[in-house]
């Protein structure tokens, strides 16, 4: 199962927009980031959405922005 690293702010945003109960599967790191296991199909989708130079965090933040009705950056 792939792991992605994200900031505390992104992790909290995901938790706040989750429909239903958010089940935390990530592990907080000493530097304040989170390591989160994701399913292979989710990993594949992140890779497919990635623009040149984007990190996993960038892709996730862009996807959140789009899903909340924002324009893609």
C-alpha positions as CSV (number, residue, x, y, z in Angstrom):
1,X,0.0,0.0,0.0
2,X,1.6,3.3,-1.0
3,X,2.2,6.0,1.5
4,X,1.9,9.7,0.9
5,X,3.1,12.6,3.0
6,X,0.9,15.6,3.7
7,X,0.9,18.7,5.9
8,X,-1.3,18.9,9.0
9,X,-3.4,21.5,7.3
10,X,-4.2,19.2,4.3
11,X,-4.9,16.3,6.6
12,X,-7.3,18.4,8.7
13,X,-9.0,19.7,5.6
14,X,-9.6,16.2,4.3
15,X,-11.1,15.3,7.7
16,X,-13.3,18.3,7.8
17,X,-14.8,17.7,4.3
18,X,-15.3,14.0,4.7
19,X,-18.9,12.9,4.5
20,X,-19.7,10.5,7.4
21,X,-17.1,9.5,9.9
22,X,-13.5,10.3,9.2
23,X,-11.3,7.3,10.2
24,X,-7.8,8.4,10.7
25,X,-5.3,6.0,9.2
26,X,-2.3,8.4,9.1
27,X,0.6,8.6,11.4
28,X,1.8,12.0,12.5
29,X,5.5,12.5,12.1
30,X,7.9,14.4,14.4
31,X,8.0,17.2,11.8
32,X,4.2,17.7,12.0
33,X,3.5,16.1,8.6
34,X,1.4,12.9,8.2
35,X,2.2,9.7,6.5
36,X,-1.0,8.2,5.1
37,X,-1.5,4.8,3.5
38,X,-3.7,4.9,0.4
39,X,-5.1,2.3,-1.9
40,X,-3.3,1.6,-5.1
41,X,-6.2,3.0,-7.2
42,X,-6.0,6.2,-5.3
43,X,-2.3,6.4,-5.8
44,X,-2.8,5.8,-9.6
45,X,-5.3,8.6,-9.7
46,X,-3.0,11.0,-8.0
47,X,-0.3,10.1,-10.5
48,X,-2.7,10.6,-13.4
49,X,-3.7,14.1,-12.1
50,X,-0.1,15.2,-11.3
51,X,1.2,18.2,-13.3
52,X,4.9,18.7,-13.9
53,X,6.7,19.6,-10.7
54,X,3.8,18.9,-8.4
55,X,4.2,17.0,-5.1
56,X,1.6,14.6,-3.8
57,X,0.5,17.4,-1.5
58,X,0.1,19.8,-4.4
59,X,-2.1,17.3,-6.3
60,X,-4.3,16.6,-3.2
61,X,-4.7,20.3,-2.5
62,X,-5.7,21.0,-6.1
63,X,-8.2,18.1,-6.1
64,X,-9.7,19.5,-2.9
65,X,-10.0,22.9,-4.4
66,X,-11.7,21.6,-7.5
67,X,-14.1,19.4,-5.5
68,X,-15.2,22.4,-3.5
69,X,-16.1,24.3,-6.6
70,X,-12.9,26.2,-7.2
71,X,-11.3,26.6,-10.6
72,X,-8.2,24.5,-11.3
73,X,-5.0,26.4,-10.8
